Amino acid sequence: MAGQGIAKSVGIWAGGLLLGLSFPYLPKIAAPDLATFIGDFPIPDYPFALPFLRNSPNATTSTPEEVPFVCDTTHTYRTELVSLDPLIIYIHDLLTQTEIDALLKTAEPKFVRSQVSKYGRQQATSDRTSSSAGLPRTDPAVMCVLNRTRTFMGTMLRDGWDEMGPPQLVRYGEGEKFNMHHDWYNVPQQSGDDRLRKWNRVASFFAILEDACTGGETYFPFAKPITLPSPNGERMWGGDVKPVVTAGEGSEVEGAEVAAAQPLWREHEDGGLAFRPVASNAIFWVNLHPNATGDVRTHHAGLPLKSGRKTAMNIWPRQYYAYE
C-alpha cells in the first residue's frame, strides 16, 4: 500500500509539472476559444534552475571571499647613495606589487584636491595641483610599509618618543605639478596630545606606486653628486636603467615594445638632480640639520606631468622635542 501511495504521489507531481510547462500553449490547441484569457507567456530558452540540480547553469554561486593582506616580512630592497650634500638615498624595490595594490585600493575613494600648509593652516594653491589621499596607520598594508621604513631609519628615531607619522598618497595627472617646496616646517608643530611636545619632519620617503606617465620627475635643484665632475667630461652615474614599455610590435609582451633604457636619475640642465618615477622604487632624504633646523638644500619640486598618471606615497617620520 505504501508503495502504491508513493507511486500515486509521484504521478500527480509529474502530471502537474507537465501541465505547467504546457500551460502557455493551451491557446494553440483545437479549442482556442476555451482559453483566450491566457496571456502569451514566452518559454525560457535555457534550462530551468531546479533547487535539486546542483550543476544547473543558472544556479547562483557564492562570491569567493577576499584574500586578506599578508605582510612579506622577508622582502628585501637595495639602496644607492646618490648625494651627501644633502643626504639622498635611492631605494630599489622598497614596495612589493601586493603592497601597491592594497594601498591603491584603500586610498582610491579618499582622493581630494591637494593642499599645502600656509600661515598655519591647510589650503589649496596653484603651486600644488595634484590630488591627495590620507592613509590610516592601522591599515595592514600601511603598517607593513611603515614598519619596513622605520627599520630603514635605524637610530634616527627614538622608540617610544619619535614616530613615522601619518602617510599620504599623492596623484598627478597630465599637466599637474608641485612647485618648489620643502617638507619640514619653519616652526615645529604642536603634537596635539597630552605629552607637552612639538615635532618636525626629520626625513622623507617618496615611493612610487604608479609610473604609467611621461615627465613628472622629482627635482632637487641643490642636490650635488658625491664626486666632483670628471676632468674628461664623463657624466655622473645615473643608477641602474629600467626599460620603458610602449605600444608596438616585436617584444615578449604582445602589442608592446621596449624603448631605449633611461637612467633612474639625471643631472638637470639647470643644476641639481632629477629623479624619474619608477614604480616600487623610492627616494629618501634627511630634512633637518643635527640642531633640528630645516635644511634648505632639500627644496624640491614635482615637475609637470606630460602625459599619463603618477601616484606616489609620502612618508614623513616625525622627530619630537619637549617644550622649553
N, C-alpha and C positions, 0 to 999 in steps of 0.2 A: 504493500500500500504506500509506504513511504517513498519507494522508488517511482511509483506512478505519479505521486503528488509533485515530486521534483521535476519529472518529465513534463507534466502539465504546466508548471510554472515557467519552465524554460520555453515551452512552446508559445505561451501567452506573451512572454517578453520579446521573443523573436518576431512574433506577428506584429506587435506594437511598433517595434523598430522599423519593420518593412513598411508598415502603413505610414509612419512618419516620414520616411525617405521618399515615398511616392506621393505624398500629400500635395506638393506643388503641381503635379502633373494631372490631377483629377479633372481640371477644366478641359483637358485634351482627350478625354475618353469618350465613349459612344454617346453619353447623355450629358453634354456640356452644360445644358440649361439647369441641371441639378446642382451645379457648383459654380455658378457665375460670380458668387460673392467672394470667392477665394482669390487673393491677390497673386500676381505673377512673381513669386519669390524665386530668385536665382539659386541654383545649387552650386556650392563652392567647388572650385576646380582643384582643390587639394584634399588630402585625406583628413577625415575628422580626427581631432586630437582627443582620444578617449583616455580617461584617467588611468586605465589599466594597461595602456600601451606606452611603456617607458621610452621606446625609441621613436615615438611619433615626432615628425619634423616640426610640429607646431607646439610641442611641449615646451614650457618655459624652463629656462636653466638659470641657476643662481649665478650672480656675478662673483668672480673669484675675489677673494679678499686681497687688499693691497699689502704688498710685502713691506714690513717695517724697515726703516733705515737702520743699518748697522755700520758703525764707525770702523774703518780699517785702521787699527792702531799700529799695523806693521808697515803702513805706507811710507815710502822713502822719497826724498826730494834731493836736489843738488843745487849748490849755490856757486855764484861767481861774484868776486869782489870787483865792482865797477869803478867806484870813486871813493877816495878818502877825504875829499875836500869839497862838499860834505860827504859823510859816510853813506854810500848807496850800495846795496847788495841785490843782485838779481837772483831770483829763486825759480828754478826749473821744477815743474810738476808739483807745485805746492798743493793743488787741489786735484782730486780724482773726478772722473766724469760722473760717478754716482753722487758725489757731494754737490757738484754743479747742478745736476738735475734736481736734487732735493731743495737746494737753495732757491733756484728759479721758481719752483712750484710754490714754495712758501711765500715768496715775495711778489709773485705776479699780480695778485689783486690789491697790493698795497702801494703801487707806484703813483706818485703825485709830483707836481712841479717842484724841482729842487729849490732850496733856499740857502741863504748864507747868513752868517751872524754879523750884524752891523749895529753899532751903538747899543749893544747889549740885548738885541732881540733878533729873532729869525725873520727874514723877509725875502721875497722874490726879487731878482735883479737880472738885468740884461747881461751881466757878466757871467751868469751861470744859467744855461738854457736846457739843461738835462732834466731827467726825472729821477726821483729817489724813492727808496722803499726801506723803512726801518725793519730790522730783523729781531725777533725775540731771542734773548740769550738762552732761553730754556728749550729752544728747538733742538732736536738731536743732531741735525747736520751742522747747525751753528755751533753747538757745544763741541762737536768733533773738530771743526776748523779752529776754533778759539783755543782749544787745548793744544793743538799742534803748533800754532803760532806763539802761544805762551811758552812752550818748551823751547822754541827757536830763540826767544829773547834771553833765556838763561837768567843771570843775576841782574839784568836791567830792571826787573820788577821785584818787589819785596812781597813775599807771600803773606797774606793776611792784612796787607796795607794797600798796595797798588793793585790794579785790576786791568783787564783787557778793554773794558768799555763796550758800549752797545755798537754792533756793526751796522753797516748800511750798504745796500746795493744801489748803484747808480747806472743809469742807462742813457746812451746818446744815440740819437737818430741823425739823419743827414743834415748837415749844417750846424748841428748843436755843438756846444763848446763850454769850457770853463776857463775864463781868463786868468791871468797870473794871480796867484794867491798862496798863502801858507796855511798849514793845518794847525799850527799852535796858536794859542790865544795871547794877545798882548797883555791881558790881565788874567791871571789864573781864575778859574771858575769856582763858585761855591759848590760844595758837594751835595747840599740838599738833604743830608742825613743828620743824625744826632751826634756825629763824631767830631764836629768842630774842625773841619779841614777844608782845603781847597785843592784843585787839581789842574793839570795841563796835559796836553798830548805829547808824551815824551818821544814817540816814534809813530810811524805809519806803515801799514801794509796796503798795497793796491794790487789786488789779484783779479785777473781777467777771467770772466765766465763765458762770454760770447765774443767772437772776433770776426764774424762774417761782415767785414767792412773794409773800406779803404780810408786812409788818413787816420785821424784820431790818436796821434801819438801823445805820450805824456812827456812834456818838455821841461827840463831843468836848465835854465839859462846860465846858472852859476856853477854847475857841476863841472869838475875837471877830471880828465883822465889821470890814472895813478902815475903813469910815466910821462916824461916830457916828450914832445914831438921828436920824431927821428930826424937826424940831420940829412938823411937821404930822402925824406918826404913820404915815407910809408905811413899809411893811415893806422889808427889805433885798432886794436882787436875789437870786433863787433859782436862777439859771442857766437854761439852755435847758430847756424842758419836753419830756418824751417821753411819748406816749400809752401807756396801759395797755390791752392787748388782752385781752378776756374773752369768755366764751361768749355767743352771742347771734345776732341776725339783722341784716341790713341793712348789711353792710360789704363791703369789697372781698374780704376773706377769708371764704370760706364758713363759716358757723357761728361767726362771731366778730364782735365789735363793739368800737369804740374808746371806752373810758370817758373821763372827764374827765382832761385832762392834769395831771400832777403835777410839782412842782418837783423838781430833782435833789437839792437840799438845802434845809433849812429851819431857822429859829430854833426850838430846842427849848423847850418850855414851862417847863423847869427851868433855862434858860440854856444857852448854848453852841450848837453846830451839829450837826444830824443829817443824814447822807447816805444817800439811798435807793439800794439796789443796782440797778445798770443794767449789763447785760452789755456787755462790751468797754470800758467806762469804768473809770477808776482814780482813787484819791486818793493823793497824795504829800505827805509831811510830813517835817520835819527833827527828829530826836530829841535831838541833842546841842547844847549851847552851844559857842561857839568854844573854851572851855577844856576841852572833852571831857567835861564833866559832863552828866548827864541833865536834860532839860527836863521838869519835872513838868506843864507845861501840855499835853503831848502824851498825857496819860492819855485813854484812850478805851475804849469798850465795844461789843460786838456785841449789839444789843438782841434780845430773843427773837423768833424767827420765829413768826408767827401761823399760817401755812399754807404748803405748798409746800416748795421746796428752793432753797437758795442755795449756790453754790460760788464760791470766790474764790482768788486766788493771792497769797501773801505773798512779797515780795522784800525782803530785809534787807541792804543794802550794808554792808560792813564797813570800818571805819577802824582801822588798825593803829598801835600805839605800841611803841617799843623799851623793853625792860626798863630800869628805872632802877637 
